[in-house]
Structure formats: structure tokens, C-alpha cells
């Protein structure tokens, strides 16, 4: 399902696969471009609407971490796939093992 996310640009979307299933996944596009951007305040300089980007990223990061969704980070040179968790203070990245 394509979900309008906004913030980075007016047309940016995240794509979810099997959103309500145990094997759910999210394609982050430019909303969370790399694993280095998994903290909501880590906004890219290219984001056009920073408050909207922060709100959108916060909402989607929380959903992905709570659901244990597989994240697809197509801009990340080291880890293209992995899951997020929240340790109560911040998000942690768990790479998908080969």
C-alpha cells in the first residue's frame, strides 16, 4: 500500500507490504533513506518541510518498530534490510542476517 508521507517532498510515499501481517515490510523511500537516519530528529538537509518530515518520520518509525516490520533502506550502502526496535529512549537497528 502506498502511503503519502510528506515532509521530504510533497509527493514522497512509504510503501508497506502485508502491513497487518507478521511478515510486514516497509519501503522507506526518502522518508528514512539510510539506517543512519532512524532517529526522528535526523532530518535530511533536502527535506522541504522539516516539521512535517519530523512528524511523518516519527509516526512511521514507531509503527515499524512496534510491528517488527522489515525495513528496506535502498540508499544505505551497508544494510539494505533490517528491523527497528525501540529501547525506550531511541531506535536501534537490527540488520537482517544473511
N, C-alpha and C positions, 0 to 999 in steps of 0.2 A: 504494500500500500504506500503510495506517495503522500507525504505529509508536508505541507508548507511550513517551513521553519523560520524564515525571515532573519533579518539581522545582518548576515554576511552580505546578502543582496536581497532584493525584493522577491526573486524567483527561486531562491535556494530551497531545496526539499531534502528531507531524510526519507529513506525507503526502508520499510520494515517488511520482513518475511516471517510468516507464521507468528504474528505478533502475540497471539493469545495461546501459544503452544510452548511446550518445554524446550523445543529446539528453535526458538525465535532468534532472529538476527536483525541487525540494523546496519545499513549502509549510510555512513555519516556525511558523505559528500564534503562540502567545505564548512559544515557546522562544527565538526570536530575532525580536522584534517589529519592529525597525527596523534600518536599516543602521548606526545609531549603537550597536547592541548586538552587533557582530560579534566583539568581543574576549571570550573566555570569562569574565573577571572582572567584566564589566559586567552585573551581575545586577540585575534589576528589584526594587524595594522590595516589590512584590506577590508575589514568589516565596515559596512556603510552606516549601520545603526547600532552602536555599541550597547545601549540599554536593551534593545530588542534582542540582540545577539546573546547577551548575558542571560536574559530570561528564557529564551528558547533553549540554549545550551543546558542551562540548569535543569529545566523540565525533562529534556530528553536523556541527559546523563543519569538523572535519578531513576527514570523508567528503565533504562537499560541495566543499571546496576541492580535495582530491585528484582528485575526479572531474570537476571543472569544471562542476558542476551549476548550472542556472539556479535562482536563489533568488527566491521570491515573498514579499515583505515587505509584507503588507497593512496594517500600521499606519504605514508610512513615507509621509509626505506628499510627499516629493521623488522618491524612487526606489522604485517598486513592484517592479521586476525588475532583477536583476543577478547577477553571479558573484563568488565569493570566490576569492582566491588567498592563499597564504602566502609571505611574503618571507623566511622563516627565523626571523623574530622575532615577527611579528604578522600578523593577517589584513588584507588590503586588499580594498576593494570596487571592482568594475568595473561601473558602470551599463550596462544594456542600451541601446545607441544606437538612436534612433528611425529 
